[in-house]
Every structure is written in C-alpha cells, then in structure tokens.
C-alpha cells in the first residue's frame, strides 16, 4: 500500500503566503512553518525557564511545523477574507479541520494516532497551541518588518495591526512579551551587526 502524507507535506514549499500583497521577497509556507516552529520552541523554553512552566518545547516546535499543513489543500486564505466576519471565520475553521482530517487519512492507520494531536487542536495541548498561534503572529510581524525596512510600505498597516494584536496577547502569554523585548529588535539588524563586527 502506498501513502501520500509526506509527499503532500513536502508541497508546502509551493504555497506562497501574502498573496494579496506586493512582496519584495516571496515567502512560502515551508519557510514560514520553520520560523513558527523555531519561535514556538523559544516561547515554550521562555515559559519553562522564566515562568516555571512545564511545557513540552519539542512538541511546541512540532505543532509549529504542521500548524498550517491544511493550506496544502486549502491554499493560503488572505487574512482580510478569512477574518471578515465570524461566519466566514467559522466556515474556514471547518474547512481547515476537514483538510487536516484528509491529511491524516493519507497516513497508514497505525500512524494516525501519533499525528492527530499535531494536526488537530486538543485540550491537552491548548497552551502550546496558543503559543504556536503567537509564534505565527510573530513570524508575520517579522515578515512585515522585513518588507517595510526594505521600503515596501504595502506592509505598514499589517505591521501595525499585528503589533497591536501581539501587545494584547502579552498579558496572557508573558513569553510573547519577553520574545518581543529580548529578540525581536535583532531582526532589523544587518548580518555584520548580528555577527558582532
């Protein structure tokens, strides 16, 4: 029997993000998912080290890798459309859920249980999913910062909106505030500045 799961996942590199925006550099879903995984791991680590939490950092990273896997089937729905109304938002959540189930059924039955909590939100990992959502927003903010710093004003409004959204999250998720304070400013530096030259 042949299964298509991993071949489907490998197609993340063909899904471009920010489709309605003029990009100075395109970003694909594969790149974005790696960045979200790295940031989610960082947020969980901050939670453990600084706030005495007992979060599974590796699981946070793994959820980050697969957090947008449904977009292999659905494509990247632009935010203004996806969140236009509660009705559309709920409908799109249903579509994403169906897509994740379709992906699960591309695995052999004995492996599905291992991937189910990574592809489908669960109460058990609710806090990790919240950190991944925050990491997703941080990744979007980094993209907006990169675009605006290269002179692309197309991302200015998105930068402000995402920044406000992240500031609102920082009370509930102190890890986000720490990441923004300690690490986010470095994303605007040149390679020489980052290297300490």
Beta strands, then each sheet from edge to edge (+ up, - down):
end
